[in-house]
Amino acid sequence: MASDTVEENRSGAGADRAADLAGENRRIRELQRLVALAAQLIAARGTTREEVLTVIAGVRRRALALFPGSGDTFDLIYHPRLMRIWQERNEWHDNERDA
């Protein structure tokens, strides 16, 4: 009987871990989709710096909702990446205009 209880606890804990992992994977995919969409918006011609910063702020808010306490990580990884896309797009358009 004691072994039945142990097995039930193990299977219950395993199911909880699997559910936690599935939830985390879902949140990761959502953030990836959101960052990809933001990158497309930022790369669009005519996007101003203010618009870019607004998009980044919105993505950051959602990232914090999905992963509380992850603001520093967002600021280190995604903010520079999204700003770089915008800067590269501007440089490309400037080069095309000057050519």
Backbone as a chain_set.jsonl record, in Angstrom:
{"seq": "MASDTVEENRSGAGADRAADLAGENRRIRELQRLVALAAQLIAARGTTREEVLTVIAGVRRRALALFPGSGDTFDLIYHPRLMRIWQERNEWHDNERDA", "coords": {"N": [[0.798, -1.193, 0.0], [1.903, 1.263, 0.798], [3.758, 1.592, -1.234], [2.056, 2.034, -3.384], [1.098, 4.599, -2.825], [3.448, 6.092, -2.999], [4.042, 5.736, -5.715], [1.778, 6.998, -6.829], [2.257, 9.622, -5.967], [4.649, 10.137, -7.329], [3.821, 9.956, -10.027], [1.941, 11.974, -10.065], [3.55, 14.221, -9.467], [5.22, 14.13, -11.678], [3.387, 14.64, -13.705], [2.679, 17.235, -13.005], [5.13, 18.555, -13.426], [5.387, 18.154, -16.169], [3.186, 19.602, -17.096], [3.929, 22.157, -16.235], [6.218, 22.536, -17.789], [5.122, 22.422, -20.356], [3.523, 24.698, -20.261], [5.49, 26.688, -19.963], [6.871, 26.36, -22.381], [4.847, 27.141, -24.144], [4.617, 29.852, -23.455], [7.152, 30.745, -24.186], [7.083, 30.332, -26.975], [5.056, 32.15, -27.622], [6.297, 34.589, -26.947], [8.418, 34.516, -28.779], [7.006, 34.658, -31.22], [5.848, 37.193, -30.91], [8.124, 38.867, -30.773], [9.157, 38.412, -33.326], [7.101, 39.485, -34.903], [7.219, 42.144, -34.025], [9.763, 42.774, -34.986], [9.288, 42.706, -37.737], [7.473, 44.83, -37.978], [9.099, 46.944, -37.157], [11.05, 46.912, -39.101], [9.707, 47.892, -41.237], [9.314, 50.255, -43.818], [9.669, 53.714, -43.198], [9.143, 53.792, -40.491], [9.187, 55.519, -37.494], [11.516, 56.62, -34.931], [10.194, 57.008, -32.501], [7.911, 55.435, -32.874], [9.123, 52.93, -33.048], [10.212, 52.693, -30.462], [7.836, 52.652, -29.024], [6.691, 50.235, -29.915], [8.645, 48.442, -28.984], [8.408, 48.881, -26.219], [5.836, 47.887, -25.78], [6.194, 45.169, -26.413], [8.0, 44.522, -24.425], [6.425, 44.894, -22.11], [4.604, 42.777, -22.45], [6.366, 40.621, -22.417], [7.235, 40.758, -19.772], [4.851, 40.16, -18.516], [4.524, 37.542, -19.31], [6.865, 36.365, -18.343], [7.575, 37.116, -15.416], [9.774, 39.403, -13.803], [11.755, 39.384, -15.697], [12.83, 41.602, -16.89], [15.48, 42.683, -17.055], [16.742, 40.755, -18.631], [15.271, 40.982, -21.003], [15.981, 43.609, -21.681], [18.685, 43.258, -22.18], [18.8, 41.461, -24.308], [16.59, 41.533, -26.272], [15.801, 44.283, -26.677], [18.176, 45.669, -27.699], [18.48, 44.116, -30.025], [16.125, 44.624, -31.51], [16.32, 47.398, -31.87], [18.655, 47.462, -33.384], [17.784, 46.287, -35.764], [16.116, 48.305, -36.727], [17.992, 50.408, -37.023], [19.738, 49.302, -38.946], [17.97, 49.039, -41.069], [17.442, 51.739, -41.578], [20.013, 52.605, -42.341], [20.34, 51.099, -44.682], [18.279, 52.138, -46.293], [19.173, 54.794, -46.473], [21.577, 54.42, -47.877], [20.571, 53.411, -50.28], [19.131, 55.586, -51.18], [21.164, 57.445, -51.573], [22.584, 56.288, -53.617]], "CA": [[0.0, 0.0, 0.0], [2.783, 2.421, 0.846], [4.36, 1.766, -2.552], [1.036, 2.63, -4.241], [1.076, 6.026, -2.534], [4.668, 6.66, -3.563], [3.856, 5.771, -7.166], [0.803, 8.042, -7.131], [2.94, 10.897, -5.78], [5.604, 10.309, -8.43], [3.113, 10.228, -11.276], [1.342, 13.303, -9.919], [4.627, 15.203, -9.583], [5.641, 14.108, -13.078], [2.357, 15.328, -14.485], [2.803, 18.661, -12.701], [6.319, 19.048, -14.134], [5.078, 18.166, -17.601], [2.275, 20.723, -17.327], [4.731, 23.375, -16.087], [7.083, 22.626, -18.961], [4.269, 22.747, -21.496], [3.149, 26.103, -20.108], [6.656, 27.513, -20.247], [7.099, 26.282, -23.829], [3.817, 27.965, -24.782], [4.978, 31.252, -23.235], [8.334, 31.014, -25.013], [6.632, 30.46, -28.376], [4.321, 33.413, -27.748], [7.279, 35.678, -26.964], [9.127, 34.444, -30.06], [6.113, 35.199, -32.26], [5.699, 38.619, -30.68], [9.374, 39.528, -31.163], [9.232, 38.331, -34.795], [6.144, 40.472, -35.422], [7.789, 43.455, -33.741], [10.877, 42.965, -35.925], [8.706, 43.035, -39.039], [6.93, 46.189, -37.89], [10.218, 47.875, -37.045], [11.764, 46.92, -40.382], [8.866, 48.53, -42.263], [9.797, 51.566, -44.263], [8.993, 54.887, -42.662], [8.901, 53.689, -39.06], [9.955, 56.522, -36.76], [12.146, 56.168, -33.686], [9.157, 56.982, -31.474], [7.09, 54.247, -33.126], [9.947, 51.77, -32.692], [10.267, 52.622, -29.01], [6.501, 52.255, -28.567], [6.564, 48.799, -30.188], [9.53, 47.734, -28.053], [7.82, 48.972, -24.878], [4.71, 46.954, -25.739], [6.734, 43.809, -26.371], [8.6, 44.356, -23.098], [5.332, 44.696, -21.149], [4.076, 41.422, -22.613], [7.412, 39.701, -21.958], [7.195, 40.765, -18.309], [3.633, 39.445, -18.108], [4.773, 36.114, -19.537], [7.999, 35.947, -17.519], [7.806, 38.171, -14.418], [11.152, 39.558, -13.345], [12.698, 39.17, -16.799], [13.105, 42.88, -17.534], [16.904, 42.816, -17.387], [17.02, 39.86, -19.759], [14.693, 41.619, -22.195], [16.791, 44.781, -22.006], [19.987, 42.822, -22.683], [18.71, 40.65, -25.526], [15.627, 41.927, -27.297], [15.81, 45.72, -26.983], [19.233, 45.985, -28.67], [18.227, 43.417, -31.29], [15.083, 45.329, -32.245], [16.875, 48.697, -32.271], [19.626, 47.198, -34.452], [17.006, 46.075, -36.998], [15.678, 49.62, -37.19], [19.169, 51.152, -37.469], [20.205, 48.705, -40.193], [16.994, 49.404, -42.097], [17.684, 53.147, -41.914], [21.266, 52.678, -43.084], [20.107, 50.54, -46.005], [17.493, 53.116, -47.056], [20.042, 55.936, -46.751], [22.501, 54.01, -48.924], [19.805, 53.302, -51.525], [18.784, 56.947, -51.6], [22.386, 58.116, -52.015], [23.169, 55.595, -54.768]], "C": [[0.842, 1.258, 0.0], [3.409, 2.662, -0.518], [3.357, 2.346, -3.543], [0.999, 4.148, -4.05], [2.299, 6.722, -3.12], [4.538, 6.781, -5.071], [2.864, 6.852, -7.567], [1.446, 9.423, -7.001], [3.914, 11.168, -6.915], [4.884, 10.659, -9.726], [2.443, 11.594, -11.224], [2.375, 14.396, -10.075], [5.126, 15.275, -11.02], [4.654, 14.829, -13.974], [2.418, 16.83, -14.255], [3.993, 19.267, -13.439], [6.056, 19.132, -15.631], [4.159, 19.34, -17.947], [3.026, 22.05, -17.219], [5.607, 23.6, -17.313], [6.285, 23.013, -20.199], [3.849, 24.219, -21.448], [4.306, 27.038, -20.424], [6.969, 27.514, -21.742], [6.092, 27.14, -24.589], [4.16, 29.448, -24.647], [6.198, 31.648, -24.066], [7.934, 31.212, -26.467], [5.877, 31.767, -28.586], [5.287, 34.594, -27.814], [8.051, 35.683, -28.276], [8.28, 35.016, -31.194], [5.978, 36.71, -32.133], [6.949, 39.386, -31.101], [9.522, 39.505, -32.686], [8.289, 39.348, -35.436], [6.678, 41.885, -35.208], [8.925, 43.76, -34.71], [10.358, 43.336, -37.305], [8.151, 44.456, -39.05], [8.044, 47.226, -37.898], [10.962, 47.994, -38.373], [10.968, 47.606, -41.488], [9.399, 49.926, -42.58], [8.973, 52.683, -43.622], [8.69, 54.831, -41.172], [9.791, 54.687, -38.333], [10.56, 55.912, -35.494], [11.101, 56.051, -32.578], [8.256, 55.761, -31.631], [7.834, 52.971, -32.732], [9.982, 51.597, -31.175], [8.921, 52.218, -28.407], [6.286, 50.756, -28.762], [7.407, 48.006, -29.189], [8.953, 47.751, -26.638], [6.643, 48.015, -24.732], [5.17, 45.503, -25.649], [7.324, 43.537, -24.985], [7.516, 44.117, -22.04], [4.787, 43.278, -21.229], [5.093, 40.387, -22.139], [7.416, 39.621, -20.435], [5.951, 40.064, -17.781], [3.829, 37.934, -18.256], [5.832, 35.57, -18.595], [8.313, 37.052, -16.51], [9.26, 38.199, -13.961], [12.19, 39.432, -14.444], [13.07, 40.462, -17.515], [14.555, 43.056, -17.937], [17.276, 41.961, -18.584], [16.485, 40.455, -21.051], [15.577, 42.774, -22.637], [18.155, 44.406, -22.58], [19.904, 42.143, -24.04], [17.829, 41.297, -26.592], [15.66, 43.407, -27.655], [16.919, 46.064, -27.969], [19.003, 45.332, -30.034], [17.209, 44.175, -32.137], [15.566, 46.712, -32.698], [17.867, 48.53, -33.421], [18.906, 46.979, -35.785], [16.601, 47.418, -37.581], [16.861, 50.428, -37.74], [19.7, 50.618, -38.795], [19.265, 49.042, -41.346], [17.2, 50.845, -42.53], [18.954, 53.312, -42.73], [21.082, 52.178, -44.514], [19.337, 51.538, -46.867], [18.33, 54.35, -47.39], [21.01, 55.617, -47.884], [21.795, 53.916, -50.273], [19.466, 54.682, -52.069], [19.991, 57.662, -52.177], [22.975, 57.501, -53.269], [22.659, 56.13, -56.086]], "O": [[0.537, 2.214, -0.713], [3.576, 3.811, -0.924], [3.749, 3.075, -4.453], [0.88, 4.892, -5.023], [2.191, 7.816, -3.673], [4.885, 7.813, -5.645], [3.088, 7.555, -8.553], [1.205, 10.299, -7.832], [4.002, 12.293, -7.409], [5.302, 11.57, -10.441], [2.385, 12.295, -12.234], [2.117, 15.399, -10.741], [5.423, 16.358, -11.523], [5.047, 15.546, -14.895], [2.234, 17.614, -15.187], [3.89, 20.353, -14.008], [6.468, 20.093, -16.281], [4.34, 19.993, -18.975], [2.793, 22.963, -18.012], [5.719, 24.72, -17.811], [6.727, 23.84, -20.996], [3.824, 24.898, -22.474], [4.121, 28.064, -21.079], [7.297, 28.558, -22.305], [6.448, 27.794, -25.57], [4.013, 30.213, -25.6], [6.265, 32.762, -24.587], [8.391, 32.151, -27.118], [6.041, 32.42, -29.616], [5.118, 35.493, -28.637], [8.314, 36.75, -28.83], [8.78, 35.77, -32.029], [5.991, 37.425, -33.135], [6.844, 40.443, -31.722], [9.97, 40.49, -33.273], [8.656, 40.001, -36.413], [6.6, 42.725, -36.105], [9.036, 44.883, -35.202], [10.935, 44.196, -37.971], [8.338, 45.195, -40.016], [7.944, 48.257, -38.563], [11.449, 49.07, -38.719], [11.505, 47.872, -42.563], [9.865, 50.655, -41.705], [7.749, 52.6, -43.523], [8.042, 55.734, -40.642], [11.006, 54.701, -38.53], [10.163, 54.833, -35.052], [11.124, 55.096, -31.802], [7.882, 55.127, -30.644], [7.252, 52.051, -32.157], [9.805, 50.491, -30.666], [8.877, 51.521, -27.394], [5.759, 50.082, -27.876], [6.941, 47.02, -28.617], [9.006, 46.741, -25.936], [6.469, 47.399, -23.681], [4.603, 44.708, -24.9], [7.16, 42.446, -24.44], [7.663, 43.248, -21.18], [4.535, 42.647, -20.203], [4.72, 39.386, -21.527], [7.58, 38.54, -19.869], [5.99, 39.444, -16.719], [3.358, 37.152, -17.43], [5.715, 34.448, -18.102], [9.23, 37.843, -16.733], [9.887, 37.159, -13.76], [13.387, 39.378, -14.158], [13.577, 40.42, -18.636], [14.839, 43.528, -19.038], [18.037, 42.391, -19.45], [17.165, 40.436, -22.077], [15.889, 42.909, -23.821], [18.719, 45.155, -23.379], [20.835, 42.239, -24.84], [18.294, 41.574, -27.697], [15.557, 43.751, -28.833], [16.644, 46.696, -28.989], [19.297, 45.928, -31.071], [17.405, 44.35, -33.34], [15.243, 47.143, -33.805], [17.914, 49.361, -34.328], [19.377, 47.441, -36.824], [16.725, 47.644, -38.784], [16.75, 51.057, -38.792], [20.072, 51.397, -39.673], [19.71, 49.299, -42.464], [17.139, 51.147, -43.722], [18.978, 54.069, -43.7], [21.613, 52.771, -45.453], [19.686, 51.765, -48.025], [18.206, 54.896, -48.486], [21.239, 56.454, -48.758], [22.36, 54.301, -51.297], [19.51, 54.911, -53.277], [19.871, 58.4, -53.154], [23.797, 58.137, -53.93], [23.06, 55.647, -57.144]]}, "num_chains": 1, "name": "protein.A"}
